[in-house]
Amino acid sequence: MEQTKKCPSCGGTMIFQPGFNNLLCQSCGHKETIPELVSKIPVNELDFLTAQNTASHDWGMEAKVVTCKQCGAETIQNKLQLSGLCPFCGSTTVEAADPAQDIMAPNGIIPFKITEKRALYIFKDWIKDRFLAPELLAQDAQLNKFYGIYVPLFTFDVLTVNRFTGHITENSRTLFKCGKFQHQIDDFPVVASKQLASDKLLLNVINDYRTSEAKPYTPDALAGFPCEHYSIGLTEAWNSLGSELNFYMKNQVHKQNETKYLKDVDMATDYFDLKYKYLIVPVWINSFFYDNKLYTIVINGQTGKIDGQWPKSFGTFAKKAAQFFLGSFGLD
């Protein structure tokens, strides 16, 4: 949902200014601090079992879901806003989806800290290290525009009770051990976007969000930025975590006093007091065509972490290899 707000001084359009926690008028330069973004009020976890009854549906305005006909991405917009550009593929072929759909609102937001100018610099610096990337790719006019968008993220807090068995060696004897320990998981993240998760583009950037810095949701932080509608629901997000949580807990085993010296550990875990936060988090995204193939770059709008796809040029590889060879023997 891209919010629009009028300047009280001149009537111009005000947009959120990344890194400054305020709105900036595009016409006269008037600034307004957004109270929620400078607040020290934490974003509260919500009870998972009563989520359907207690979750807020108040976006601060009437919202609608808009679907891209080309790539299928769904974004949330103000009902009064005309459909615009899809930030995922650049298509202008977007249309309103079910107008009666009741859209759960986030209870927290991580605002943009990285500016578009900084995002472009991060990309150009990153692409230089892609050994097979075409030499002029970073200078391509298509890549001079990054689109900022908020994407949906669920985080989970849950108390785990873990029963374990294993073996320990003492005085040259192998002994069987069993027991249990508790471990509190805090802010375990699940990106609720099939559009990005399907290509695993956020796997490297998702863990880089500092979710403890999330602020209470405010529509003012969306001024000038669209927001993706979650395509992975809350229950689906939690159910998808089975293998990831198992892997996480196995890594925790040897950090516990009860288990750190054990070998051949088997463990069963029960989960209690499950809570969640529904956050929207900032991403700079660039989708571009090269040799008729679509590539996507994503940059964490809070920390600047980057990941994505890029075309490979073996001609570039051969040239760089030759330069390296000549340079190594002082022949360049």
Secondary structure, DSSP 8 states (H G I E B T S, - for coil): --B-EE-TTTS-EEEEETTTTEEEETTT--EEE-HHHH-------EESTTHHHH-----SS-EEEEEETTT--EEEEETTS-----TTT----EEE--TT------SEE----S-HHHHHHHHHHHHTT-TTS-TTGGG-GGGG--EEEEEEEEEEEEEEEEEEEEEEEETTEEEEEEEEEEEEEEEEEEE--HHHHTTTTTHHHHTT--GGG-EE--GGGGBT--EE--SS-HHHHHHTTHHHHHHHHHHHHTTSTTTTT-EEEEEEEEEEEEEEEEEEEEEEEEEEEETTEEEEEEEETTT--EEE-----HHHHHHHHHHHHHHHTT--
